Structures are given as structure tokens and as C-alpha cells.
Amino acid sequence: MNIVVEKTISRQAAIEACLCAIEKAEELDIEINVSVTDNKGLEMAFIRMENSFIHSINIAKDKAYTSASFGFPTAQWTQIFKQMPHLEQGFSNRDRLIPFGGGLPIFENGVKVGAIGVSGGTEDEDIICAEYAIKKIGLE
């Protein structure tokens, strides 16, 4: 009998990634929501900074979900839609699909173990917070 073992982010690492993203947001003087999912897109951790935009809660969660489910940064959707505009009409109105930056997959040795989604700053600030968190917890 073969048993398949999947690698996924631990709850401790997910919580730590949220805290690291917030650390960077404080440095940038912004208020964010941050979500970390496992390798399938199921939420493992979420933190909302006190004065962050309420609407950004679900955007952060959906950025992580989108990135986990496709395995690439949410910002990549912009390029995909430019290259294949016919896809934008069908994909851009899909429930939970976020086609702009702030969601990043998390890898360990080339294996997707989760994803992070940040919302509340500019698109670039959200990406900076997400990248910082991933690096800070020692993943790719």
C-alpha cells in the first residue's frame, strides 16, 4: 500500500508569517489584513490590524486562496489577461479569484506548502509585506 504524504505549512509558521507581514506593515506605516493558507488554500491563520479596512479582510483571504490554488502570485493574472484577453471575461468574475498583487504562494524546496494574502496598502506595499513575511520565516 502506498501512502502519500503532503507537505504543508504548519500553524506555527502560518501565525509567524502573519506577524512578520504586520511587522513590515508597521514599518511602512500602513494597516493591513493578512491571511495564510495551507497548500490547498484552506486558511491556517489570519490577523487584522486594528484600523485596517474592513473590506480588505476578504480580499486578503481571497488573495491567499487564489495564490494557493494556482501556485503563482496573484499579480501574474494581469500578464495572463494581457496575453489572453478572452480569459479575463470568464476568470475575472470568478468567486474568490483576485487578479492583482498581494497574494503569493509559499514554497519549501520547490514544493508549494501554502500561500499568503495581504490587503490594506497599495498593491506594491501588499506585495512587500507578503514577500517579507515569507523570507522572514525562512521559506521561498
Rosetta constraint file for C-alpha pairs under 8 A:
AtomPair CA 7 CA 39 HARMONIC 7.69 0.50
AtomPair CA 7 CA 111 HARMONIC 7.50 0.50
AtomPair CA 7 CA 112 HARMONIC 7.72 0.50
AtomPair CA 7 CA 113 HARMONIC 5.75 0.50
AtomPair CA 8 CA 38 HARMONIC 5.64 0.50
AtomPair CA 8 CA 39 HARMONIC 5.41 0.50
AtomPair CA 8 CA 112 HARMONIC 7.44 0.50
AtomPair CA 8 CA 113 HARMONIC 4.06 0.50
AtomPair CA 8 CA 114 HARMONIC 6.18 0.50
AtomPair CA 9 CA 13 HARMONIC 6.38 0.50
AtomPair CA 9 CA 14 HARMONIC 6.52 0.50
AtomPair CA 9 CA 37 HARMONIC 7.87 0.50
AtomPair CA 9 CA 38 HARMONIC 5.62 0.50
AtomPair CA 9 CA 39 HARMONIC 7.15 0.50
AtomPair CA 9 CA 113 HARMONIC 5.13 0.50
AtomPair CA 9 CA 114 HARMONIC 5.74 0.50
AtomPair CA 10 CA 14 HARMONIC 6.16 0.50
AtomPair CA 10 CA 38 HARMONIC 7.96 0.50
AtomPair CA 11 CA 15 HARMONIC 6.12 0.50
AtomPair CA 11 CA 44 HARMONIC 5.97 0.50
AtomPair CA 11 CA 45 HARMONIC 7.04 0.50
AtomPair CA 12 CA 16 HARMONIC 6.13 0.50
AtomPair CA 13 CA 17 HARMONIC 6.01 0.50
AtomPair CA 13 CA 137 HARMONIC 6.81 0.50
AtomPair CA 14 CA 18 HARMONIC 6.41 0.50
AtomPair CA 14 CA 36 HARMONIC 5.64 0.50
AtomPair CA 14 CA 37 HARMONIC 7.43 0.50
AtomPair CA 14 CA 44 HARMONIC 6.17 0.50
AtomPair CA 14 CA 45 HARMONIC 5.64 0.50
AtomPair CA 15 CA 19 HARMONIC 6.36 0.50
AtomPair CA 15 CA 36 HARMONIC 7.77 0.50
AtomPair CA 15 CA 44 HARMONIC 7.78 0.50
AtomPair CA 15 CA 45 HARMONIC 5.52 0.50
AtomPair CA 15 CA 46 HARMONIC 7.49 0.50
AtomPair CA 16 CA 20 HARMONIC 6.12 0.50
AtomPair CA 16 CA 137 HARMONIC 7.00 0.50
AtomPair CA 17 CA 21 HARMONIC 6.17 0.50
AtomPair CA 17 CA 36 HARMONIC 7.41 0.50
AtomPair CA 17 CA 133 HARMONIC 4.93 0.50
AtomPair CA 17 CA 134 HARMONIC 6.43 0.50
AtomPair CA 17 CA 136 HARMONIC 7.51 0.50
AtomPair CA 17 CA 137 HARMONIC 6.31 0.50
AtomPair CA 18 CA 22 HARMONIC 6.34 0.50
AtomPair CA 18 CA 34 HARMONIC 5.84 0.50
AtomPair CA 18 CA 35 HARMONIC 6.70 0.50
AtomPair CA 18 CA 36 HARMONIC 6.95 0.50
AtomPair CA 18 CA 45 HARMONIC 7.13 0.50
AtomPair CA 18 CA 46 HARMONIC 6.72 0.50
AtomPair CA 18 CA 47 HARMONIC 6.41 0.50
AtomPair CA 18 CA 133 HARMONIC 7.05 0.50
AtomPair CA 19 CA 23 HARMONIC 6.17 0.50
AtomPair CA 19 CA 47 HARMONIC 7.84 0.50
AtomPair CA 19 CA 133 HARMONIC 7.82 0.50
AtomPair CA 20 CA 24 HARMONIC 6.42 0.50
AtomPair CA 20 CA 129 HARMONIC 7.85 0.50
AtomPair CA 20 CA 132 HARMONIC 7.08 0.50
AtomPair CA 20 CA 133 HARMONIC 4.80 0.50
AtomPair CA 20 CA 136 HARMONIC 6.80 0.50
AtomPair CA 20 CA 137 HARMONIC 7.99 0.50
AtomPair CA 21 CA 25 HARMONIC 6.22 0.50
AtomPair CA 21 CA 34 HARMONIC 7.17 0.50
AtomPair CA 21 CA 118 HARMONIC 7.86 0.50
AtomPair CA 21 CA 129 HARMONIC 4.75 0.50
AtomPair CA 21 CA 130 HARMONIC 5.87 0.50
AtomPair CA 21 CA 132 HARMONIC 6.47 0.50
AtomPair CA 21 CA 133 HARMONIC 4.87 0.50
AtomPair CA 22 CA 26 HARMONIC 6.09 0.50
AtomPair CA 22 CA 31 HARMONIC 7.99 0.50
AtomPair CA 22 CA 32 HARMONIC 7.03 0.50
AtomPair CA 22 CA 34 HARMONIC 7.75 0.50
AtomPair CA 22 CA 49 HARMONIC 7.59 0.50
AtomPair CA 22 CA 129 HARMONIC 7.31 0.50
AtomPair CA 23 CA 27 HARMONIC 6.45 0.50
AtomPair CA 24 CA 28 HARMONIC 6.25 0.50
AtomPair CA 24 CA 128 HARMONIC 7.86 0.50
AtomPair CA 24 CA 129 HARMONIC 5.51 0.50
AtomPair CA 24 CA 132 HARMONIC 6.96 0.50
AtomPair CA 24 CA 133 HARMONIC 7.93 0.50
AtomPair CA 25 CA 29 HARMONIC 5.93 0.50
AtomPair CA 25 CA 30 HARMONIC 5.22 0.50
AtomPair CA 25 CA 31 HARMONIC 6.37 0.50
AtomPair CA 25 CA 32 HARMONIC 6.76 0.50
AtomPair CA 25 CA 125 HARMONIC 7.89 0.50
AtomPair CA 25 CA 129 HARMONIC 6.21 0.50
AtomPair CA 26 CA 30 HARMONIC 6.03 0.50
AtomPair CA 26 CA 31 HARMONIC 7.28 0.50
AtomPair CA 28 CA 125 HARMONIC 7.79 0.50
AtomPair CA 30 CA 120 HARMONIC 7.31 0.50
AtomPair CA 30 CA 121 HARMONIC 6.08 0.50
AtomPair CA 31 CA 49 HARMONIC 5.75 0.50
AtomPair CA 31 CA 50 HARMONIC 7.52 0.50
AtomPair CA 31 CA 51 HARMONIC 6.09 0.50
AtomPair CA 31 CA 52 HARMONIC 4.64 0.50
AtomPair CA 31 CA 53 HARMONIC 7.66 0.50
AtomPair CA 31 CA 120 HARMONIC 5.94 0.50
AtomPair CA 31 CA 121 HARMONIC 6.90 0.50
AtomPair CA 32 CA 48 HARMONIC 6.42 0.50
AtomPair CA 32 CA 49 HARMONIC 5.70 0.50
AtomPair CA 32 CA 52 HARMONIC 5.20 0.50
AtomPair CA 32 CA 53 HARMONIC 7.39 0.50
AtomPair CA 32 CA 56 HARMONIC 7.73 0.50
AtomPair CA 32 CA 118 HARMONIC 6.63 0.50
AtomPair CA 32 CA 119 HARMONIC 5.52 0.50
AtomPair CA 32 CA 120 HARMONIC 4.35 0.50
AtomPair CA 32 CA 121 HARMONIC 6.50 0.50
AtomPair CA 32 CA 126 HARMONIC 7.99 0.50
AtomPair CA 33 CA 46 HARMONIC 7.49 0.50
AtomPair CA 33 CA 47 HARMONIC 5.93 0.50
AtomPair CA 33 CA 48 HARMONIC 4.41 0.50
AtomPair CA 33 CA 49 HARMONIC 6.13 0.50
AtomPair CA 33 CA 52 HARMONIC 6.51 0.50
AtomPair CA 33 CA 53 HARMONIC 7.86 0.50
AtomPair CA 33 CA 56 HARMONIC 6.42 0.50
AtomPair CA 33 CA 57 HARMONIC 5.62 0.50
AtomPair CA 33 CA 60 HARMONIC 6.04 0.50
AtomPair CA 33 CA 118 HARMONIC 5.81 0.50
AtomPair CA 33 CA 119 HARMONIC 5.41 0.50
AtomPair CA 33 CA 120 HARMONIC 6.27 0.50
AtomPair CA 34 CA 46 HARMONIC 5.64 0.50
AtomPair CA 34 CA 47 HARMONIC 5.52 0.50
AtomPair CA 34 CA 48 HARMONIC 6.50 0.50
AtomPair CA 34 CA 57 HARMONIC 7.69 0.50
AtomPair CA 34 CA 60 HARMONIC 5.66 0.50
AtomPair CA 34 CA 61 HARMONIC 7.25 0.50
AtomPair CA 34 CA 116 HARMONIC 7.17 0.50
AtomPair CA 34 CA 117 HARMONIC 5.65 0.50
AtomPair CA 34 CA 118 HARMONIC 4.57 0.50
AtomPair CA 34 CA 119 HARMONIC 6.63 0.50
AtomPair CA 35 CA 43 HARMONIC 6.92 0.50
AtomPair CA 35 CA 44 HARMONIC 7.69 0.50
AtomPair CA 35 CA 45 HARMONIC 5.76 0.50
AtomPair CA 35 CA 46 HARMONIC 4.38 0.50
AtomPair CA 35 CA 47 HARMONIC 6.72 0.50
AtomPair CA 35 CA 60 HARMONIC 5.86 0.50
AtomPair CA 35 CA 61 HARMONIC 5.27 0.50
AtomPair CA 35 CA 64 HARMONIC 6.32 0.50
AtomPair CA 35 CA 116 HARMONIC 5.66 0.50
AtomPair CA 35 CA 117 HARMONIC 5.17 0.50
AtomPair CA 35 CA 118 HARMONIC 6.63 0.50
AtomPair CA 36 CA 43 HARMONIC 5.87 0.50
AtomPair CA 36 CA 44 HARMONIC 5.67 0.50
AtomPair CA 36 CA 45 HARMONIC 5.24 0.50
AtomPair CA 36 CA 46 HARMONIC 6.42 0.50
AtomPair CA 36 CA 61 HARMONIC 7.66 0.50
AtomPair CA 36 CA 64 HARMONIC 6.21 0.50
AtomPair CA 36 CA 114 HARMONIC 7.06 0.50
AtomPair CA 36 CA 115 HARMONIC 5.63 0.50
AtomPair CA 36 CA 116 HARMONIC 4.41 0.50
AtomPair CA 36 CA 117 HARMONIC 6.43 0.50
AtomPair CA 37 CA 41 HARMONIC 4.99 0.50
AtomPair CA 37 CA 42 HARMONIC 5.02 0.50
AtomPair CA 37 CA 43 HARMONIC 4.08 0.50
AtomPair CA 37 CA 44 HARMONIC 4.95 0.50
AtomPair CA 37 CA 45 HARMONIC 6.91 0.50
AtomPair CA 37 CA 64 HARMONIC 6.23 0.50
AtomPair CA 37 CA 65 HARMONIC 6.80 0.50
AtomPair CA 37 CA 68 HARMONIC 7.16 0.50
AtomPair CA 37 CA 114 HARMONIC 5.28 0.50
AtomPair CA 37 CA 115 HARMONIC 5.26 0.50
AtomPair CA 37 CA 116 HARMONIC 6.43 0.50
AtomPair CA 38 CA 42 HARMONIC 5.47 0.50
AtomPair CA 38 CA 43 HARMONIC 6.38 0.50
AtomPair CA 38 CA 44 HARMONIC 6.17 0.50
AtomPair CA 38 CA 68 HARMONIC 7.49 0.50
AtomPair CA 38 CA 113 HARMONIC 6.10 0.50
AtomPair CA 38 CA 114 HARMONIC 4.13 0.50
AtomPair CA 38 CA 115 HARMONIC 6.59 0.50
AtomPair CA 39 CA 68 HARMONIC 5.95 0.50
AtomPair CA 39 CA 69 HARMONIC 7.81 0.50
AtomPair CA 39 CA 112 HARMONIC 6.01 0.50
AtomPair CA 39 CA 113 HARMONIC 4.52 0.50
AtomPair CA 39 CA 114 HARMONIC 3.96 0.50
AtomPair CA 39 CA 115 HARMONIC 6.93 0.50
AtomPair CA 40 CA 65 HARMONIC 8.00 0.50
AtomPair CA 40 CA 68 HARMONIC 6.06 0.50
AtomPair CA 40 CA 69 HARMONIC 6.17 0.50
AtomPair CA 40 CA 114 HARMONIC 7.10 0.50
AtomPair CA 41 CA 64 HARMONIC 6.84 0.50
AtomPair CA 41 CA 65 HARMONIC 4.58 0.50
AtomPair CA 41 CA 66 HARMONIC 7.47 0.50
AtomPair CA 41 CA 67 HARMONIC 7.89 0.50
AtomPair CA 41 CA 68 HARMONIC 4.96 0.50
AtomPair CA 41 CA 69 HARMONIC 5.86 0.50
AtomPair CA 41 CA 114 HARMONIC 6.94 0.50
AtomPair CA 41 CA 115 HARMONIC 7.16 0.50
AtomPair CA 42 CA 65 HARMONIC 7.14 0.50
AtomPair CA 43 CA 61 HARMONIC 7.63 0.50
AtomPair CA 43 CA 65 HARMONIC 7.90 0.50
AtomPair CA 48 CA 52 HARMONIC 6.67 0.50
AtomPair CA 48 CA 57 HARMONIC 7.22 0.50
AtomPair CA 52 CA 56 HARMONIC 7.45 0.50
AtomPair CA 52 CA 120 HARMONIC 6.25 0.50
AtomPair CA 53 CA 57 HARMONIC 7.26 0.50
AtomPair CA 53 CA 120 HARMONIC 6.17 0.50
AtomPair CA 55 CA 59 HARMONIC 7.02 0.50
AtomPair CA 56 CA 60 HARMONIC 5.98 0.50
AtomPair CA 56 CA 119 HARMONIC 5.42 0.50
AtomPair CA 56 CA 120 HARMONIC 5.88 0.50
AtomPair CA 57 CA 61 HARMONIC 6.47 0.50
AtomPair CA 57 CA 119 HARMONIC 7.26 0.50
AtomPair CA 58 CA 62 HARMONIC 5.92 0.50
AtomPair CA 59 CA 63 HARMONIC 6.00 0.50
AtomPair CA 59 CA 98 HARMONIC 7.49 0.50
AtomPair CA 59 CA 117 HARMONIC 7.90 0.50
AtomPair CA 59 CA 118 HARMONIC 7.88 0.50
AtomPair CA 59 CA 119 HARMONIC 6.23 0.50
AtomPair CA 60 CA 64 HARMONIC 6.42 0.50
AtomPair CA 60 CA 102 HARMONIC 7.70 0.50
AtomPair CA 60 CA 103 HARMONIC 7.58 0.50
AtomPair CA 60 CA 117 HARMONIC 4.63 0.50
AtomPair CA 60 CA 118 HARMONIC 4.77 0.50
AtomPair CA 60 CA 119 HARMONIC 4.84 0.50
AtomPair CA 61 CA 65 HARMONIC 6.22 0.50
AtomPair CA 61 CA 117 HARMONIC 5.99 0.50
AtomPair CA 61 CA 118 HARMONIC 7.87 0.50
AtomPair CA 62 CA 66 HARMONIC 5.86 0.50
AtomPair CA 62 CA 96 HARMONIC 5.17 0.50
AtomPair CA 62 CA 97 HARMONIC 6.55 0.50
AtomPair CA 62 CA 98 HARMONIC 6.37 0.50
AtomPair CA 62 CA 117 HARMONIC 7.16 0.50
AtomPair CA 63 CA 67 HARMONIC 6.13 0.50
AtomPair CA 63 CA 74 HARMONIC 6.60 0.50
AtomPair CA 63 CA 96 HARMONIC 7.86 0.50
AtomPair CA 63 CA 97 HARMONIC 7.32 0.50
AtomPair CA 63 CA 98 HARMONIC 5.59 0.50
AtomPair CA 63 CA 102 HARMONIC 6.47 0.50
AtomPair CA 63 CA 103 HARMONIC 4.50 0.50
AtomPair CA 63 CA 104 HARMONIC 7.77 0.50
AtomPair CA 63 CA 116 HARMONIC 7.28 0.50
AtomPair CA 63 CA 117 HARMONIC 4.65 0.50
AtomPair CA 63 CA 118 HARMONIC 7.11 0.50
AtomPair CA 64 CA 68 HARMONIC 6.03 0.50
AtomPair CA 64 CA 103 HARMONIC 5.14 0.50
AtomPair CA 64 CA 104 HARMONIC 6.74 0.50
AtomPair CA 64 CA 105 HARMONIC 7.54 0.50
AtomPair CA 64 CA 115 HARMONIC 5.16 0.50
AtomPair CA 64 CA 116 HARMONIC 4.61 0.50
AtomPair CA 64 CA 117 HARMONIC 4.04 0.50
AtomPair CA 64 CA 118 HARMONIC 7.75 0.50
AtomPair CA 65 CA 69 HARMONIC 6.00 0.50
AtomPair CA 65 CA 96 HARMONIC 7.39 0.50
AtomPair CA 65 CA 97 HARMONIC 7.89 0.50
AtomPair CA 65 CA 115 HARMONIC 7.20 0.50
AtomPair CA 65 CA 117 HARMONIC 7.72 0.50
AtomPair CA 66 CA 70 HARMONIC 6.25 0.50
AtomPair CA 66 CA 74 HARMONIC 6.69 0.50
AtomPair CA 66 CA 96 HARMONIC 6.88 0.50
AtomPair CA 66 CA 97 HARMONIC 5.45 0.50
AtomPair CA 66 CA 98 HARMONIC 6.29 0.50
AtomPair CA 66 CA 103 HARMONIC 7.28 0.50
AtomPair CA 67 CA 71 HARMONIC 5.39 0.50
AtomPair CA 67 CA 72 HARMONIC 5.43 0.50
AtomPair CA 67 CA 73 HARMONIC 5.52 0.50
AtomPair CA 67 CA 74 HARMONIC 5.65 0.50
AtomPair CA 67 CA 103 HARMONIC 5.57 0.50
AtomPair CA 67 CA 104 HARMONIC 5.51 0.50
AtomPair CA 67 CA 105 HARMONIC 5.35 0.50
AtomPair CA 67 CA 115 HARMONIC 6.05 0.50
AtomPair CA 67 CA 116 HARMONIC 7.61 0.50
AtomPair CA 67 CA 117 HARMONIC 7.94 0.50
AtomPair CA 68 CA 72 HARMONIC 7.40 0.50
AtomPair CA 68 CA 104 HARMONIC 7.65 0.50
AtomPair CA 68 CA 105 HARMONIC 5.59 0.50
AtomPair CA 68 CA 112 HARMONIC 7.92 0.50
AtomPair CA 68 CA 114 HARMONIC 5.90 0.50
AtomPair CA 68 CA 115 HARMONIC 5.04 0.50
AtomPair CA 71 CA 105 HARMONIC 5.65 0.50
AtomPair CA 71 CA 112 HARMONIC 7.03 0.50
AtomPair CA 72 CA 76 HARMONIC 7.06 0.50
AtomPair CA 72 CA 104 HARMONIC 6.46 0.50
AtomPair CA 72 CA 105 HARMONIC 5.76 0.50
AtomPair CA 73 CA 77 HARMONIC 7.98 0.50
AtomPair CA 73 CA 101 HARMONIC 7.03 0.50
AtomPair CA 73 CA 102 HARMONIC 7.61 0.50
AtomPair CA 73 CA 103 HARMONIC 5.55 0.50
AtomPair CA 73 CA 104 HARMONIC 4.44 0.50
AtomPair CA 73 CA 105 HARMONIC 6.20 0.50
AtomPair CA 74 CA 98 HARMONIC 6.39 0.50
AtomPair CA 74 CA 99 HARMONIC 5.51 0.50
AtomPair CA 74 CA 100 HARMONIC 5.37 0.50
AtomPair CA 74 CA 101 HARMONIC 5.18 0.50
AtomPair CA 74 CA 102 HARMONIC 6.58 0.50
AtomPair CA 74 CA 103 HARMONIC 5.08 0.50
AtomPair CA 74 CA 104 HARMONIC 6.55 0.50
AtomPair CA 75 CA 79 HARMONIC 7.77 0.50
AtomPair CA 75 CA 99 HARMONIC 6.15 0.50
AtomPair CA 75 CA 100 HARMONIC 4.41 0.50
AtomPair CA 75 CA 101 HARMONIC 3.95 0.50
AtomPair CA 75 CA 102 HARMONIC 7.09 0.50
AtomPair CA 75 CA 103 HARMONIC 7.44 0.50
AtomPair CA 76 CA 80 HARMONIC 6.40 0.50
AtomPair CA 76 CA 99 HARMONIC 7.50 0.50
AtomPair CA 76 CA 100 HARMONIC 7.47 0.50
AtomPair CA 76 CA 101 HARMONIC 7.73 0.50
AtomPair CA 77 CA 81 HARMONIC 6.04 0.50
AtomPair CA 77 CA 99 HARMONIC 4.96 0.50
AtomPair CA 77 CA 100 HARMONIC 6.64 0.50
AtomPair CA 78 CA 82 HARMONIC 6.31 0.50
AtomPair CA 78 CA 99 HARMONIC 6.32 0.50
AtomPair CA 78 CA 100 HARMONIC 6.60 0.50
AtomPair CA 79 CA 83 HARMONIC 6.22 0.50
AtomPair CA 80 CA 84 HARMONIC 5.92 0.50
AtomPair CA 80 CA 85 HARMONIC 7.75 0.50
AtomPair CA 81 CA 85 HARMONIC 4.76 0.50
AtomPair CA 81 CA 86 HARMONIC 7.50 0.50
AtomPair CA 81 CA 87 HARMONIC 6.23 0.50
AtomPair CA 81 CA 88 HARMONIC 5.35 0.50
AtomPair CA 84 CA 88 HARMONIC 7.52 0.50
AtomPair CA 85 CA 89 HARMONIC 7.49 0.50
AtomPair CA 86 CA 90 HARMONIC 7.46 0.50
AtomPair CA 87 CA 91 HARMONIC 5.83 0.50
AtomPair CA 87 CA 92 HARMONIC 7.88 0.50
AtomPair CA 88 CA 92 HARMONIC 5.18 0.50
AtomPair CA 89 CA 93 HARMONIC 7.06 0.50
AtomPair CA 90 CA 94 HARMONIC 7.05 0.50
AtomPair CA 91 CA 97 HARMONIC 7.42 0.50
AtomPair CA 92 CA 97 HARMONIC 6.77 0.50
AtomPair CA 92 CA 98 HARMONIC 7.57 0.50
AtomPair CA 92 CA 99 HARMONIC 6.83 0.50
AtomPair CA 93 CA 97 HARMONIC 7.46 0.50
AtomPair CA 100 CA 123 HARMONIC 7.37 0.50
AtomPair CA 101 CA 123 HARMONIC 5.41 0.50
AtomPair CA 101 CA 124 HARMONIC 7.20 0.50
AtomPair CA 101 CA 126 HARMONIC 7.19 0.50
AtomPair CA 101 CA 127 HARMONIC 6.22 0.50
AtomPair CA 102 CA 117 HARMONIC 5.62 0.50
AtomPair CA 102 CA 118 HARMONIC 5.19 0.50
AtomPair CA 102 CA 119 HARMONIC 6.55 0.50
AtomPair CA 102 CA 123 HARMONIC 6.16 0.50
AtomPair CA 102 CA 124 HARMONIC 7.56 0.50
AtomPair CA 102 CA 126 HARMONIC 4.79 0.50
AtomPair CA 102 CA 127 HARMONIC 4.52 0.50
AtomPair CA 102 CA 130 HARMONIC 6.68 0.50
AtomPair CA 103 CA 115 HARMONIC 7.08 0.50
AtomPair CA 103 CA 116 HARMONIC 5.59 0.50
AtomPair CA 103 CA 117 HARMONIC 4.22 0.50
AtomPair CA 103 CA 118 HARMONIC 6.39 0.50
AtomPair CA 103 CA 127 HARMONIC 7.15 0.50
AtomPair CA 103 CA 130 HARMONIC 7.22 0.50
AtomPair CA 104 CA 115 HARMONIC 5.54 0.50
AtomPair CA 104 CA 116 HARMONIC 5.42 0.50
AtomPair CA 104 CA 117 HARMONIC 6.55 0.50
AtomPair CA 104 CA 127 HARMONIC 7.87 0.50
AtomPair CA 104 CA 130 HARMONIC 6.85 0.50
AtomPair CA 104 CA 131 HARMONIC 7.63 0.50
AtomPair CA 105 CA 112 HARMONIC 6.80 0.50
AtomPair CA 105 CA 113 HARMONIC 7.87 0.50
AtomPair CA 105 CA 114 HARMONIC 5.93 0.50
AtomPair CA 105 CA 115 HARMONIC 4.05 0.50
AtomPair CA 105 CA 116 HARMONIC 6.40 0.50
AtomPair CA 106 CA 112 HARMONIC 5.79 0.50
AtomPair CA 106 CA 113 HARMONIC 5.76 0.50
AtomPair CA 106 CA 114 HARMONIC 4.93 0.50
AtomPair CA 106 CA 115 HARMONIC 4.85 0.50
AtomPair CA 106 CA 116 HARMONIC 7.10 0.50
AtomPair CA 106 CA 134 HARMONIC 6.79 0.50
AtomPair CA 106 CA 139 HARMONIC 6.74 0.50
AtomPair CA 106 CA 140 HARMONIC 5.87 0.50
AtomPair CA 107 CA 111 HARMONIC 5.15 0.50
AtomPair CA 107 CA 112 HARMONIC 4.33 0.50
AtomPair CA 107 CA 113 HARMONIC 5.42 0.50
AtomPair CA 107 CA 114 HARMONIC 6.98 0.50
AtomPair CA 107 CA 139 HARMONIC 6.10 0.50
AtomPair CA 107 CA 140 HARMONIC 4.95 0.50
AtomPair CA 108 CA 112 HARMONIC 6.50 0.50
AtomPair CA 108 CA 113 HARMONIC 6.53 0.50
AtomPair CA 108 CA 139 HARMONIC 5.58 0.50
AtomPair CA 108 CA 140 HARMONIC 6.05 0.50
AtomPair CA 109 CA 140 HARMONIC 7.66 0.50
AtomPair CA 110 CA 140 HARMONIC 7.97 0.50
AtomPair CA 116 CA 130 HARMONIC 6.36 0.50
AtomPair CA 117 CA 130 HARMONIC 6.81 0.50
AtomPair CA 118 CA 126 HARMONIC 5.22 0.50
AtomPair CA 118 CA 127 HARMONIC 7.24 0.50
AtomPair CA 118 CA 129 HARMONIC 7.09 0.50
AtomPair CA 118 CA 130 HARMONIC 6.24 0.50
AtomPair CA 119 CA 123 HARMONIC 7.93 0.50
AtomPair CA 119 CA 126 HARMONIC 5.78 0.50
AtomPair CA 120 CA 126 HARMONIC 6.98 0.50
AtomPair CA 121 CA 125 HARMONIC 5.38 0.50
AtomPair CA 121 CA 126 HARMONIC 5.56 0.50
AtomPair CA 122 CA 126 HARMONIC 6.12 0.50
AtomPair CA 123 CA 127 HARMONIC 6.35 0.50
AtomPair CA 124 CA 128 HARMONIC 6.18 0.50
AtomPair CA 125 CA 129 HARMONIC 6.24 0.50
AtomPair CA 126 CA 130 HARMONIC 6.26 0.50
AtomPair CA 127 CA 131 HARMONIC 6.02 0.50
AtomPair CA 128 CA 132 HARMONIC 6.01 0.50
AtomPair CA 129 CA 133 HARMONIC 6.21 0.50
AtomPair CA 130 CA 134 HARMONIC 6.37 0.50
AtomPair CA 131 CA 135 HARMONIC 6.25 0.50
AtomPair CA 132 CA 136 HARMONIC 5.91 0.50
AtomPair CA 133 CA 137 HARMONIC 6.33 0.50
AtomPair CA 134 CA 138 HARMONIC 6.55 0.50
AtomPair CA 134 CA 139 HARMONIC 5.50 0.50
AtomPair CA 134 CA 140 HARMONIC 6.24 0.50
AtomPair CA 135 CA 139 HARMONIC 5.63 0.50
AtomPair CA 135 CA 140 HARMONIC 6.40 0.50
